[in-house]
Amino acid sequence: MAQVFTTARENRREFVRFLKFSMVGVIGTVVDFGTFGLLHVALALPGVLAQAISFSAAVASNFLWNRFWTYPDSRSKPLARQLTQFFVVSVVGLTVRTPIFAVLEKPFGRWVNAVALPIGLPLTPQEIGSYLALTAAVVIVLFWNFLVNRLWTYNDVE
């Protein structure tokens, strides 16, 4: 019985960590999308390049938030090692995210153009499609990032 209680408590703790990790991800998404918009929409950088740069800004934000809020008890590893591990996981996530984005960007733009949503945004259908593609890629990579970071980067947390 005590084992079941401990397991339930551990499951709840991991669920809370996943929620925090996801909330950090939302902050990172704001950083990511804001940077992406600035670079792609305002400065006309190609979408794939803009999303790679915006990704890097989001990784830095996410590492800091996760280290100090999601996993405040993760202090047995040196900061540089933990940052390196987090960065490696994120880069692998980027290698998954980039082709997903590249494959979805144009079809999503065509779809937005086809439905011709009268939403009054100052964005073209292709730009909206870019944001939709980026959203899909980010959601897919969220699960990879949480699982591998929990098992490797923050494995010093009970």
Contacts in CASP RR format, 6 or more apart in sequence:
PFRMAT RR
TARGET T0000
AUTHOR 0000-0000-0000
METHOD contacts of the structure
MODEL  1
MAQVFTTARENRREFVRFLKFSMVGVIGTVVDFGTFGLLHVALALPGVLA
QAISFSAAVASNFLWNRFWTYPDSRSKPLARQLTQFFVVSVVGLTVRTPI
FAVLEKPFGRWVNAVALPIGLPLTPQEIGSYLALTAAVVIVLFWNFLVNR
LWTYNDVE
14 150 0 8 1.000
17 70 0 8 1.000
17 71 0 8 1.000
17 150 0 8 1.000
18 146 0 8 1.000
20 66 0 8 1.000
20 69 0 8 1.000
20 70 0 8 1.000
21 66 0 8 1.000
21 70 0 8 1.000
21 145 0 8 1.000
21 146 0 8 1.000
21 149 0 8 1.000
22 142 0 8 1.000
22 146 0 8 1.000
24 62 0 8 1.000
24 65 0 8 1.000
24 66 0 8 1.000
24 69 0 8 1.000
24 70 0 8 1.000
25 58 0 8 1.000
25 62 0 8 1.000
25 65 0 8 1.000
25 142 0 8 1.000
27 61 0 8 1.000
27 62 0 8 1.000
27 65 0 8 1.000
28 58 0 8 1.000
28 61 0 8 1.000
28 62 0 8 1.000
28 65 0 8 1.000
29 58 0 8 1.000
29 138 0 8 1.000
31 54 0 8 1.000
31 57 0 8 1.000
31 58 0 8 1.000
31 61 0 8 1.000
32 51 0 8 1.000
32 54 0 8 1.000
32 55 0 8 1.000
32 57 0 8 1.000
32 58 0 8 1.000
32 134 0 8 1.000
32 138 0 8 1.000
33 54 0 8 1.000
33 131 0 8 1.000
33 134 0 8 1.000
34 54 0 8 1.000
35 50 0 8 1.000
35 53 0 8 1.000
35 54 0 8 1.000
35 57 0 8 1.000
35 58 0 8 1.000
36 47 0 8 1.000
36 50 0 8 1.000
36 51 0 8 1.000
36 54 0 8 1.000
36 130 0 8 1.000
36 131 0 8 1.000
36 134 0 8 1.000
37 50 0 8 1.000
37 54 0 8 1.000
39 45 0 8 1.000
39 47 0 8 1.000
39 49 0 8 1.000
39 50 0 8 1.000
39 53 0 8 1.000
39 54 0 8 1.000
40 46 0 8 1.000
40 47 0 8 1.000
40 50 0 8 1.000
40 51 0 8 1.000
40 127 0 8 1.000
40 130 0 8 1.000
41 123 0 8 1.000
41 127 0 8 1.000
45 53 0 8 1.000
47 105 0 8 1.000
47 130 0 8 1.000
48 98 0 8 1.000
48 101 0 8 1.000
48 102 0 8 1.000
51 97 0 8 1.000
51 98 0 8 1.000
51 101 0 8 1.000
51 134 0 8 1.000
52 94 0 8 1.000
52 98 0 8 1.000
55 90 0 8 1.000
55 94 0 8 1.000
55 97 0 8 1.000
59 86 0 8 1.000
59 87 0 8 1.000
59 90 0 8 1.000
62 86 0 8 1.000
62 90 0 8 1.000
63 83 0 8 1.000
63 86 0 8 1.000
63 87 0 8 1.000
66 86 0 8 1.000
66 149 0 8 1.000
66 154 0 8 1.000
67 74 0 8 1.000
67 79 0 8 1.000
67 82 0 8 1.000
70 154 0 8 1.000
71 154 0 8 1.000
71 157 0 8 1.000
73 157 0 8 1.000
73 158 0 8 1.000
74 82 0 8 1.000
74 154 0 8 1.000
74 156 0 8 1.000
74 157 0 8 1.000
75 156 0 8 1.000
76 156 0 8 1.000
77 85 0 8 1.000
77 156 0 8 1.000
82 153 0 8 1.000
82 154 0 8 1.000
85 149 0 8 1.000
85 152 0 8 1.000
85 153 0 8 1.000
86 149 0 8 1.000
86 153 0 8 1.000
89 144 0 8 1.000
89 145 0 8 1.000
89 148 0 8 1.000
89 149 0 8 1.000
89 152 0 8 1.000
89 153 0 8 1.000
90 145 0 8 1.000
92 144 0 8 1.000
92 148 0 8 1.000
93 141 0 8 1.000
93 144 0 8 1.000
93 145 0 8 1.000
94 141 0 8 1.000
96 137 0 8 1.000
96 140 0 8 1.000
96 141 0 8 1.000
96 144 0 8 1.000
97 137 0 8 1.000
97 138 0 8 1.000
97 140 0 8 1.000
97 141 0 8 1.000
98 137 0 8 1.000
100 133 0 8 1.000
100 136 0 8 1.000
100 137 0 8 1.000
100 140 0 8 1.000
101 133 0 8 1.000
101 134 0 8 1.000
101 136 0 8 1.000
101 137 0 8 1.000
104 129 0 8 1.000
104 132 0 8 1.000
104 133 0 8 1.000
104 136 0 8 1.000
104 137 0 8 1.000
105 126 0 8 1.000
105 129 0 8 1.000
105 130 0 8 1.000
105 133 0 8 1.000
106 126 0 8 1.000
108 128 0 8 1.000
108 129 0 8 1.000
108 130 0 8 1.000
108 132 0 8 1.000
108 133 0 8 1.000
108 136 0 8 1.000
109 125 0 8 1.000
109 126 0 8 1.000
109 128 0 8 1.000
109 129 0 8 1.000
109 130 0 8 1.000
109 132 0 8 1.000
110 125 0 8 1.000
111 129 0 8 1.000
112 125 0 8 1.000
112 126 0 8 1.000
112 128 0 8 1.000
112 129 0 8 1.000
112 132 0 8 1.000
113 125 0 8 1.000
113 126 0 8 1.000
116 125 0 8 1.000
121 128 0 8 1.000
123 131 0 8 1.000
END
